[in-house]
Amino acid sequence: MACENTKFVFDFIVTENKKESPSLIANKNIFNCSKLLRVESPKTDHVDSKDYAVIQLDRKVDGRTPLKLRSEGQLNINDSVIMIGHPLGLPLKIAGNAGVRSIEDIFFRANLDAFGGNSGSPVINAKSLEVEGMLVDGEIDFAEDSDGYCYVSKKCNDNSCSGELSMLMSAVPF
């Protein structure tokens, strides 16, 4: 990750009052990466490998309450989870109605509605509202339609796909 060329944008969102995509973002909502505090990159092409960055922004973020990270207890199979992110570069998407399918070492799988670009998105416990993990990998996003002319969103029945992979926050040293 090249810190000096990376920006973080707040409020890239479509609301019920404003149904079109945002075309202008206020400068106060655009932040630069000031410093990479910790980077862990996969050592192989193996999916089940740590892949994250902890960054420092160029200035304090005012008027925002940080998400709370799980500090005690543990995630359980069938816990309800929600993901917040910007898949495919789109405005903010909140994906709920998902459940934890399995917990494997420092990872868990859930039937989240995720796409490319959701990597790094927080996965939040729907009951405690604590961040359980961050999305690191998932299913194939698109499949050819029945005519073979177009690609459409791949849909999985609850048990037909393995689910999206998230790294537990307890595996990220702060």
Secondary structure as GFF3:
##gff-version 3
##sequence-region A 1 174
A	DSSP	three_ten_helix	3	5	.	.	.	ID=ss1
A	DSSP	beta_strand	7	9	.	.	.	ID=ss2
A	DSSP	three_ten_helix	27	29	.	.	.	ID=ss3
A	DSSP	beta_strand	30	40	.	.	.	ID=ss4
A	DSSP	beta_strand	52	57	.	.	.	ID=ss5
A	DSSP	beta_strand	68	69	.	.	.	ID=ss6
A	DSSP	beta_strand	80	85	.	.	.	ID=ss7
A	DSSP	three_ten_helix	87	89	.	.	.	ID=ss8
A	DSSP	beta_strand	93	104	.	.	.	ID=ss9
A	DSSP	beta_strand	107	110	.	.	.	ID=ss10
A	DSSP	beta_strand	122	125	.	.	.	ID=ss11
A	DSSP	beta_strand	130	137	.	.	.	ID=ss12
A	DSSP	beta_strand	142	144	.	.	.	ID=ss13
A	DSSP	beta_strand	151	153	.	.	.	ID=ss14
A	DSSP	beta_strand	164	168	.	.	.	ID=ss15
A	DSSP	three_ten_helix	169	171	.	.	.	ID=ss16
###
